[in-house]
Every structure is written in structure tokens, then in C-alpha cells.
Amino acid sequence: MRSRTVTRLLALAAAFTLATVAPSTAGPFTRSPLKVVSVSSPFAGCDISGQPGVNFLNSEVEPWVAVNPTNPDNAIAVWQQDRWSNGGARGLLTAVTHDGGGTWATTFPHFSTCAGGTAANGGNYERSSDPWVTVSPNGDAYQISLSVNFVNDPATAILVSKSTDGGDTWSEPTALARDPSNVAPFLFNDKPPDRGPAQRGADRSIHAVPGIGEQPARCQPGDDALDG
């Protein structure tokens, strides 16, 4: 799993570099040497005792990348860091470049307790998953997480965080949707298919009642949840 995922992250960096160095007129494409975007897990010291499943330290899965339309040299990559065998990760890690993929720095929003989430900042969840990032036309970046509690206060939530500096820093998370998962009607929040830049919402599924489909709760640009 480790080698396959690192290969995907290397390819992600290479593809971005290829796109940024390509000339505007017709001609041969060139690319720089591959770069390792991922780093050793910053969440290695987090206490995960009592969690079900097997945690794979230094695993990186589900990468996603977005380029700033106001500055093509600025790109943001996100992925799950330290995935569990039964779903979710210790946190979502973020890599940022401001020089067209030449160098990358890592950071992360507070989408889980291992990533600095607390009850005070709204990120007190045991796991985070389903990373996704986009950059709006004005250059503001938005990142979301499907954050989950398996043991304490079982719940699922869609959290969003905003960056106004190209991904270097992120606002405290805001919940687009949150529901307990251990009481009827046993709601489960999940991210829906892509709806375009800064238009991600949340799909709420009721699993206890057969035949009942998704009930989407959406947040559009300009809404308080995205602008906080």
C-alpha cells in the first residue's frame, strides 16, 4: 500500500509540474524530475488507544490537488494520512507549493484530534477521511473532511476549512452537517460528487430505513459556513 500510494503522490507532483511548464503555444512537453510530496507522519505520536481496526502509520491514500486560478504557481494537495483498516485516517495532510511544484511545504487543518482538533475549535473527531480541496476564482481555498467518531460520541460530520494565503494556513473548521450515528434514524454524512469550485455540499443518508435515498445539504460560496 505504501509504495503504491507514494507513486500516486509522486505522479501528482509530476503532473502538476508538467502542466505549469508547458508553453502556451504548440510544442513538446517537458517535466521536472519526480518529487516526494508526502512526509513522515506528523501524527505518529497521537494516542489512538481504544480505536477499533488496524492503523497503518505513514500510509497516504486518496490524494487530491487543486491549482490556484489567480496564481498557477500555487497548488494545494491533500490526502489521508495514516489510514485505518476499517475507515478513516488519523488526519488529512496538506502539501502546498508556491513555485510551480519546485518545493512543497506541509500543513493541515484541525479536522481530527490527531491534527489538533478540539471541542473548542470544532475538530474533536477521532478520524478524518474523504479529503477534497478547491480554489475559488478569487484565490481563496476550501478544504473539506468527512470526520468521524467511532467510539466516543459516535457521529459523522462534514467539516470545511478556508485558506486565504494559498493553503499555508487554514481557518478553524465549520460543520456543514453533523449527526449522531448511534441513534435513530442513524444518519451518515458523506461528500457528494464534485459540484465545481467551492460548491461542495454534504450528502446525508439514512441507512436504517431501506429505500430512503440521500438528502443533500449544500453550502454555496458566500454562505457563512464557507466564509468563516
Residue pairs with C-beta under 8 A, 6 or more apart in sequence:
1 56
1 59
1 61
2 56
2 58
2 59
2 60
5 38
5 59
5 60
5 61
5 63
5 79
6 36
6 38
6 60
8 63
9 36
9 37
9 38
9 60
9 63
9 77
9 79
10 34
10 35
10 36
10 37
11 34
12 37
12 63
12 65
12 77
13 34
13 35
13 36
13 37
13 77
13 101
13 104
14 31
14 32
14 34
14 35
16 65
16 67
16 75
16 97
16 100
16 101
17 31
17 32
17 35
17 100
17 101
17 102
18 29
18 30
18 31
19 67
20 67
20 72
20 73
20 100
20 101
21 30
21 31
21 32
21 100
22 29
22 30
32 101
32 102
35 101
35 104
37 77
37 95
37 104
38 60
38 79
38 93
38 95
39 93
39 106
40 58
41 57
41 58
41 81
41 82
41 90
41 93
42 81
42 91
42 93
42 106
42 108
43 81
43 82
43 90
43 91
43 114
43 115
44 57
44 58
44 82
46 90
46 113
46 114
48 55
48 90
48 114
50 151
51 84
51 126
51 127
51 150
51 151
52 86
52 150
52 151
53 84
53 85
53 86
53 87
54 84
54 85
54 86
55 82
55 83
55 84
55 85
55 90
56 82
56 83
56 84
56 85
57 82
58 82
59 80
59 81
59 82
59 83
59 89
60 79
60 80
60 81
60 83
60 93
61 79
61 80
61 83
61 89
62 79
62 80
62 129
62 130
62 131
63 77
63 78
63 79
63 131
64 77
64 78
64 79
64 131
64 132
64 133
65 75
65 76
65 77
65 78
65 133
66 75
66 76
66 133
66 134
66 135
66 141
67 74
67 75
67 135
68 74
68 75
68 76
68 135
68 139
68 141
68 166
69 135
69 137
69 139
70 137
70 138
70 139
71 98
71 139
71 166
72 100
73 97
73 98
73 99
73 100
74 96
74 97
74 98
74 139
74 166
74 167
75 96
75 97
75 100
75 101
76 94
76 95
76 96
76 133
76 135
76 141
76 143
76 163
76 166
76 167
77 94
77 95
77 96
77 104
77 133
78 92
78 93
78 94
78 95
78 131
78 132
78 133
78 143
79 92
79 93
79 131
80 88
80 89
80 92
80 93
80 128
80 129
80 131
81 89
81 90
81 91
81 92
81 93
81 108
82 89
82 90
82 91
82 114
83 89
84 127
87 127
87 129
87 148
88 126
88 127
88 128
88 129
88 146
88 148
88 150
89 112
89 127
89 128
89 129
90 112
90 114
90 115
90 127
90 128
91 108
91 111
91 112
91 114
91 115
91 128
92 108
92 109
92 111
92 112
92 115
92 128
92 129
92 131
92 143
92 145
93 106
93 108
94 106
94 107
94 108
94 109
94 133
94 143
94 167
94 170
95 104
95 105
95 106
96 104
96 105
96 106
96 107
96 166
96 167
96 168
97 103
97 104
97 105
98 166
105 168
107 167
107 168
107 169
107 170
108 115
108 116
108 170
109 115
109 123
109 143
109 145
109 159
109 161
109 170
109 171
109 173
110 116
110 117
110 118
110 121
110 122
110 123
110 161
110 170
110 172
110 173
111 117
111 123
111 125
111 128
111 145
111 147
111 159
111 161
111 173
112 123
112 125
112 126
112 127
112 128
112 145
112 147
113 123
113 124
113 125
113 126
115 123
115 128
116 123
117 123
117 124
117 125
117 147
117 173
118 124
121 172
121 173
122 159
122 172
122 173
122 174
122 175
123 147
123 159
123 172
123 173
125 147
125 148
125 149
125 155
125 157
125 159
126 148
126 149
126 150
126 151
126 152
127 147
127 148
127 149
127 150
128 145
128 146
128 147
128 148
128 159
129 145
129 146
129 147
129 148
130 144
130 145
130 146
130 190
130 191
131 143
131 144
131 145
132 143
132 144
132 191
132 194
132 200
133 141
133 142
133 143
133 144
133 167
134 141
134 142
134 196
134 197
134 198
134 200
135 141
135 142
135 197
135 198
136 142
136 197
136 198
136 221
137 197
139 164
139 166
140 162
140 163
140 164
140 198
141 162
141 163
141 164
141 166
141 167
142 160
142 161
142 162
142 163
142 198
142 200
142 226
143 160
143 161
143 162
143 163
143 170
144 158
144 159
144 160
144 161
144 176
144 191
144 200
145 158
145 159
145 161
145 173
146 156
146 157
146 158
146 189
146 190
146 191
147 156
147 157
147 158
147 159
147 173
148 155
148 156
148 157
148 181
149 155
149 156
149 181
153 180
154 180
154 181
154 182
155 178
155 179
155 180
155 181
156 178
156 179
156 181
156 187
156 188
156 189
156 190
157 175
157 176
157 177
157 178
157 179
157 189
158 175
158 176
158 177
158 178
158 189
158 190
158 191
158 201
158 202
159 173
159 174
159 175
159 176
160 173
160 174
160 176
160 200
160 219
160 225
160 226
161 170
161 171
161 172
161 173
161 174
162 170
162 171
162 226
162 227
162 228
163 169
163 170
163 171
171 228
172 228
174 224
174 225
174 226
174 228
175 225
176 201
176 202
176 217
176 219
176 225
177 189
177 202
177 204
177 217
178 189
179 187
179 188
179 189
179 204
180 187
181 187
181 188
184 208
185 206
185 208
185 209
186 206
186 207
186 208
187 204
187 205
187 206
187 207
188 204
188 205
188 206
188 207
189 202
189 203
189 204
189 205
190 202
190 203
190 204
190 205
191 200
191 202
191 203
192 200
192 201
192 202
192 203
192 214
192 216
194 200
195 201
195 218
198 221
198 226
199 218
199 220
199 221
200 219
201 216
201 217
201 218
201 219
202 216
202 217
202 218
202 219
203 214
203 215
203 216
204 214
204 215
204 216
204 217
205 213
205 214
205 215
206 212
206 215
219 225
219 226
220 226
